[in-house]
Amino acid sequence: MQQAMIIINPASGKADARDYIRSAEEVLQSAGYQVKTHETAGEGDATAFCLQACSEGYDLVVAIGGDGTLHETMNGLADQEHRPALGIVPMGTVNDFARALQIPLNPADAIRTLSSSRTQRVDMGRLNDRLFVNVVAAGSLAGSLSSVTSEDKTRLGFLAYLKEGIKELASNSAHALTITHDGEVWEGSSPLFIAALTNSVGGFEKLAPGAAVDDGLIHCFIVKDLHLLNTVTVSISLLLGNLRNHKDVIYFTAREVSVHSAEPVKTNADGEEGPPLPIRLRTIPRHIRVIVPEQ
């Protein structure tokens, strides 16, 4: 009999993630899996559980939680000789990776998707010595988003990120960055650098309309100016899927990117606090298999 491990963050989805454990177990058991469930209690737990699933030869790992839980779970799949397929039940604030793969954002519908026979190989990104699955951001705005508390995420949802973002935009702070990619170098001042593997970032599904989860590329945006008035036009470009053509945005794709600064600059990786600059990013093409809806 095949084996499946459910890794669940009980604090996700306004703390009602546990309500879906039984239905997920039933769907998997009906599909022929022997199921074991683990609840996370702190940082790093999801990665540890996933490493256990890899070492014990599990066929499937299911992450029930937000982008942070998914980020930790997928880090457990890095560089493992045996990598189980991945199932996703999104329960978080934004759920960018699920959006990019067209996995239902409704948990009950996503659980039904776990019985799908269709999988898709997707890229992962390496950020220094760890993995990211969706986006890395650097700059003053990225640092402020990392300060959003779990309580605010649960209570306010996406508005929690918006609240912190508006406070940072009002300060109009930027940092001197040096960004190297594919032999080219950009130097200048920027409040925000974004490196995305998918088309959905922060709930906006048109950040990079041409991005595919298996194209082997990092889609990068350097925002040169983000004061409050300019934010309106940037937001419109973002909503229309035209951010790459905005006059104060530089867009490029690459397989490897390095970002440096002489100043202390924070980063955000998949919605969680990342390492400070300098950072090196690269893609790991088609690294894992994810269960996706039947066509």
C-alpha angles and dihedrals in degrees: 000000000000119000128226129185121204115206111192133182103211091199094062127101096029087311097297097109091111089065089073100048096091095047091049091051091049094050092049094045090051088053090056103264130137102222134212121181128206127186120210118232101177148357114313096019095110091051092049093050091048091050088053090052091051094048093046094049100246115178097214139022118195120200115204109187143056133309090283092057090046091049091054094044094051091048085063088061094057117121093345119150090221117039118183120216114265128235121192130206105179115217102153139099100268110003096197097170093052090049091053091053093043091241108159113264090211104091095218091053092045090053090054088052089063088079091058117121091211123097131178127206111230137188124250127200129225118221107191102300099345137063132248126194106196122004145356120197129187130192141057094306092049090052093052093052090056089061093065106117125228088241092057091046090053095043101038105021114196089355088071090066091043092053094054092043094054091051091053094045089056090060091052092207122169137177134219106251135186112203121187123190134161093344095312127111130206121189125184148097119295137164092203140025118182127195112185134183094190140037094252123077125163090353093304106123095191101058091113108005092185095053117113127192091237105037094105092232138118111221108214134195126188110196108204099185130020108164117149097267094046089049090073094060092042090052092050090050089049093051091048093048091244102110093120090065098049113122093236096046129082115202129192141150126226144160093224130028133177124196123194137172136177087219127071104265127178127217136205122214119194091336096310132096111279133195119289120254137314099071135166121206130192138160129248101203120225092345102157141028117236126192108240133179120283111262 
